[in-house]
Amino acid sequence: MAYSGNPKEYSVAVLYGGTSGERPVSLNSGSSCAKALEGLGFKVTLIDTADTQDLSRLITDEFDVAFIALHGRGGEDGTIQGFLETLGIPYTGSGILASAQAINKSKTKELYAQAGLPVADSVTVGKGDPLNDDDLAGIMDEIGIPCVVKPATEGSSLGMTIVKDPADMRGAIDTALGVDDEAMVEQFIEGLELTVGVMGNDEPQALPVIQIVPTEDEFYNFHAKYAAGGSTHLCPAPISAELTEQLQNLAVAAHMVLGCKGVTRTDILVKDDGSCWILETNTLPGMTGTSLVPDAARAIGIEFPELCEKIVAMALE
């Protein structure tokens, strides 16, 4: 059913919380979205998916649409999407396959590369893989130092380390594997940190490009993303019109290559030589007071409540 334009006709379940390492961010996102939707007139029920009794309301109660404000595993990986499809409840964001592919950074990079999109060199290691000193040396020879070590399926920069000294490689991998079953060792690319939101299902459109400038931290880590004053968002980014168009085209291409729906946000690095490198695509970007997609939407006159309403409308297309 298409969205009628009258919020009062719809009962919305806002799914938030969950059990991933990004639970605190999700609680913030969900609360913000619920408040915005209620202000528009939607009938809103907040459901913490970490609570089985709460989750069962998706079965016992009637909802017209589920607004997914979850982040990380259990929310962005296709599992909750599969549950909602079984129940026949339309939901915001990408479907099962796109979610499962996008949450895994290694799989995402494979799909990007197959489509001809620019990605940094990387190696993925599993929790059970034997890694002796020769193995580590081989990885470092292939990827180079410095490099970035991060969990394959965690977001918000949890468990991420920039390795500058070869002696720190094993510890960095152990840190990543402490929160995930796979760790990705990726070439370190120094340059502008930029991100591009994309909105749409069949004909997605890019939002203004944002440049991220961490104010205190070395890179855009958890603190820089979510602490007040942790980073500065320059939107629109102070870059050329040509580079802006290139980045927006890359973000739309990434959205479509993964088969995404609704709103996504793709992170891209730009080196001094102008070359662009796609890092990852977030299928359920943060929707907090310091989040990037709401900033980008606001730059073209879409305030937060209207953005939430558009997300609901896309789910009902």
Secondary structure by P-SEA (a helix, b strand, c coil): cccccccccbbbbbbccccccaaaaaaaaaaaaaaaaaaaccbbbbbccccccccccccccccccccccccccccccaaaaaaaaaaccccccccaaaaaaaacaaaaaaaaaaacccccccccccccccccaaaaaaaaaaccccbbbbbccccccccccccccccaaaaaaaaaaacccccccccccccbbbbbbbbbccccccccbbbbbbccccccccccccccccccccccccccaaaaaaaaaaaaaaaaaaccccbbbbbbbbcccbbbbbccccccccccccccaaaaaaaacccaaaaaaaaaaaaac
